[in-house]
Structures are given as C-alpha cells and as structure tokens.
C-alpha cells in the first residue's frame, strides 16, 4: 500500500508505526477504553480513515465476562472503566483476548490520567505488546507524558490524539489494491529504488 503524509508530523507518525509493525495488517480494531466517549471518538476516526471495528464473538464475550463487571457493556468499542487500570492482570487478560480474536487485526488501548500509576500501566502495555501477535497502539489522553515517551521508546506507538493515532496507522494496513493518493498522480519506480538501496548496501553504507 502507499499513503501520502499530511504533513511533517504525520510523516514521522507513519514512520513510527511502520518501524514498530513493518508487516501489513487488516483494518479491524478492538478498542479498550477507560472512557466511552473516547472510544466513540476513536471509532469515528477509524471510519473516516476507511477502517472499522472487530466483531466480538461468543468466545470473546465469555472471556470479557470473567474480567469486567456485568453493568459494563460488551460492545466494541469496549468501555472498560477504571478497573483494568487498577488491576493490571485484567488489562493483560483483555489484551490477550483481543489478540486471539480472529475477527480483530489490532488493538487500541485508550487511557487517561493515572499519573501515579502511569508507568505501571505503560510497562504492562509494553510487555504484552512484545508477546502478542497483533499490533497494539495506545491513546493516552490527558497526562501520561512519561508513559508516552516510555512506550514510544519501546516501539509501542502511543499518541495523545485519536485522529493523529488513526492517521498514523493507515500506511500499515493490508489492502487489496494500492491506496489512492490525492493530488497529482504518481507512479513509483520500484526497480530504480531497489537498485539504489542495493548499491548502498554493497558499498557498506547503513544510512
């Protein structure tokens, strides 16, 4: 797939995602959010970018039932409230359930505040992201500066804004045909590009 950056910040965001997850993946997201409203914001951003939500089948729902109280909903985006961020074993369990869901291609965890526990939460996210098969992204709205730096340093893409996160994911998606590029038409000369890279490697250059 190909995508055109919307500006310098978006270019760096795309690079961050591609470094973390160089293999393409599908467009269906599982959202675990401390806030129902932020979950909806993420859903809207995904739809605007041509992505969508994963389906939660019976096995997924049964797993969620063991980790969340009955008064919370069971729909994706999943409003998990604060429990999993206080009891981090539940957060681990939810991440693993989403990762095993065959209908899901990647997971977004949305968390805000928790200034005193931000590093504990970030460490769990980083640990699980290193073990799971599918990409994990974090949206840390409100505070979390230390956790954001920590996660990005470990190649777990973490953003402070829902739209910025989703727009960074776009180039990593697996698509049936090349993504349309707005503006002037452009055709990449892949043979020439590969020859340049091969010549640089043959010369022993790594930059």
C-alpha distance (Angstrom), angle and dihedral (degrees) to the residues before:
residue distance angle dihedral
X1 . . .
X2 3.75 . .
X3 3.77 131.1 .
X4 3.76 134.3 179.3
X5 3.79 117.4 -130.8
X6 3.79 115.9 -120.8
X7 3.77 92.3 -141.6
X8 3.78 143.5 -34.9
X9 3.82 95.1 -65.4
X10 3.81 91.7 49.2
X11 3.82 90.0 48.4
X12 3.82 90.5 56.1
X13 3.81 91.0 44.0
X14 3.81 91.4 53.1
X15 3.79 90.3 49.1
X16 3.81 90.3 51.1
X17 3.81 90.8 55.0
X18 3.81 94.7 44.4
X19 3.81 91.9 50.1
X20 3.80 90.6 50.4
X21 3.81 95.5 42.8
X22 3.81 111.8 18.8
X23 3.82 94.2 166.6
X24 3.82 115.3 82.6
X25 3.78 119.7 -111.9
X26 3.78 138.3 -173.9
X27 3.82 130.2 -88.6
X28 3.83 101.9 -112.2
X29 3.80 115.0 108.8
X30 3.78 133.3 -163.6
X31 3.79 111.1 -152.3
X32 3.81 123.8 -156.8
X33 3.79 107.4 -175.0
X34 3.78 135.1 175.1
X35 3.81 86.5 -151.4
X36 3.79 127.5 49.9
X37 3.79 90.2 -152.0
X38 3.79 93.6 54.4
X39 3.80 89.1 47.8
X40 3.80 88.9 57.1
X41 3.82 91.2 47.2
X42 3.79 89.2 54.1
X43 3.80 91.0 47.3
X44 3.80 91.3 52.4
X45 3.80 91.2 48.2
X46 3.81 91.0 50.2
X47 3.80 91.9 50.8
X48 3.80 92.0 49.7
X49 3.81 88.5 53.4
X50 3.81 93.8 49.9
X51 3.80 95.9 -102.2
X52 3.78 132.4 112.3
X53 3.78 148.7 -173.2
X54 3.79 129.5 -69.1
X55 3.78 120.3 -118.1
X56 3.80 117.3 -113.0
X57 3.80 107.9 -140.0
X58 3.78 128.0 -165.0
X59 3.81 94.6 -84.1
X60 3.80 91.8 52.0
X61 3.80 92.3 46.7
X62 3.79 91.7 49.1
X63 3.80 89.8 53.4
X64 3.80 92.2 48.0
X65 3.81 90.0 51.2
X66 3.80 89.7 63.6
X67 3.81 93.2 52.8
X68 3.80 107.4 37.5
X69 3.82 132.3 51.5
X70 3.79 117.3 -102.5
X71 3.83 95.0 -114.3
X72 3.81 91.7 67.8
X73 3.80 118.7 85.5
X74 3.78 124.5 -108.5
X75 3.79 99.9 -144.0
X76 3.78 127.8 113.3
X77 3.05 116.2 -85.6
X78 3.78 84.5 55.5
X79 3.80 115.8 -148.2
X80 3.81 100.1 -150.5
X81 3.83 95.0 174.6
X82 3.80 115.7 -152.2
X83 3.80 100.8 -52.3
X84 3.82 100.0 92.8
X85 3.80 90.6 48.3
X86 3.80 91.0 54.8
X87 3.82 94.3 39.4
X88 3.78 101.9 41.5
X89 3.79 95.0 -173.1
X90 3.81 86.3 69.4
X91 3.80 90.6 52.4
X92 3.80 89.4 52.0
X93 3.79 90.3 49.4
X94 3.80 93.7 50.3
X95 3.81 92.0 49.1
X96 3.80 90.7 50.9
X97 3.81 92.3 48.5
X98 3.80 91.5 52.4
X99 3.79 91.4 46.2
X100 3.82 91.8 54.0
X101 3.81 93.0 47.7
X102 3.83 106.2 107.7
X103 3.81 89.6 -154.4
X104 3.81 92.4 59.6
X105 3.81 126.1 80.4
X106 3.82 101.4 -179.4
X107 3.80 141.0 -3.2
X108 3.79 131.1 -127.9
X109 3.80 119.4 -161.8
X110 3.81 114.4 -161.4
X111 3.79 117.0 -163.4
X112 3.78 134.7 158.7
X113 3.80 137.2 -171.4
X114 3.86 113.4 -2.8
X115 3.80 87.9 132.5
X116 3.81 93.4 167.4
X117 3.80 93.7 47.6
X118 3.78 100.1 33.3
X119 3.79 94.6 109.7
X120 3.81 93.0 48.7
X121 3.79 90.1 52.1
X122 3.81 92.2 44.3
X123 3.79 91.4 51.1
X124 3.80 91.1 53.6
X125 3.81 91.1 48.9
X126 3.79 91.6 49.3
X127 3.79 93.0 45.9
X128 3.80 93.9 50.1
X129 3.81 93.1 42.8
X130 3.80 89.0 57.3
X131 3.81 91.2 53.3
X132 3.78 103.5 38.5
X133 3.79 124.8 88.7
X134 3.80 98.1 -136.0
X135 3.81 130.5 58.6
X136 3.79 120.3 -86.5
X137 3.81 122.4 -156.5
X138 3.79 129.4 -175.3
X139 3.79 130.6 -147.2
X140 3.80 109.3 -164.7
X141 3.78 107.1 -174.5
X142 3.79 116.8 -176.1
X143 3.79 116.6 15.1
X144 3.77 121.3 -14.7
X145 3.80 96.7 119.5
X146 3.79 92.9 145.1
X147 3.80 93.0 46.3
X148 3.81 91.7 47.5
X149 3.81 92.1 53.8
X150 3.79 90.7 45.6
X151 3.81 94.7 50.9
X152 3.78 95.2 45.1
X153 3.79 89.1 48.7
X154 3.81 88.1 58.1
X155 3.82 94.0 46.5
X156 3.80 95.3 -104.5
X157 3.82 99.7 130.8
X158 3.79 109.2 -128.7
X159 3.80 124.5 -179.1
X160 3.79 137.2 -178.8
X161 3.81 96.3 -144.5
X162 3.81 130.3 54.4
X163 3.81 97.1 -140.7
X164 3.79 92.7 46.1
X165 3.81 90.6 51.7
X166 3.80 94.0 49.3
X167 3.80 94.5 45.4
X168 3.80 88.9 53.2
X169 3.81 91.1 54.3
X170 3.81 95.3 54.2
X171 3.85 99.6 86.3
X172 3.79 92.4 51.9
X173 3.77 94.8 60.2
X174 3.77 123.4 111.2
X175 3.81 109.4 -123.4
X176 3.79 134.1 179.7
X177 3.80 92.0 -130.5
X178 3.81 134.8 17.7
X179 3.78 113.5 -74.2
X180 3.76 113.4 -103.9
X181 3.77 114.3 -105.0
X182 3.77 115.6 -146.2
X183 3.79 121.6 -136.5
X184 3.76 123.2 21.9
X185 3.79 117.6 12.5
X186 3.78 117.1 -104.3
X187 3.80 133.5 -172.7
X188 3.79 117.6 -166.7
X189 3.82 118.8 -135.1
X190 3.80 95.9 -140.0
X191 3.81 94.3 175.7
X192 3.81 91.5 57.1
X193 3.82 91.6 45.6
X194 3.80 92.5 51.2
X195 3.81 90.9 48.1
X196 3.80 91.1 54.2
X197 3.81 92.1 50.0
X198 3.81 92.3 45.6
X199 3.81 91.6 50.8
X200 3.80 91.0 50.5
X201 3.79 91.9 50.6
X202 3.80 91.9 46.8
X203 3.78 88.7 53.6
X204 3.81 89.8 53.3
X205 3.79 95.8 -111.4
X206 3.79 119.5 144.9
X207 3.81 99.9 -179.1
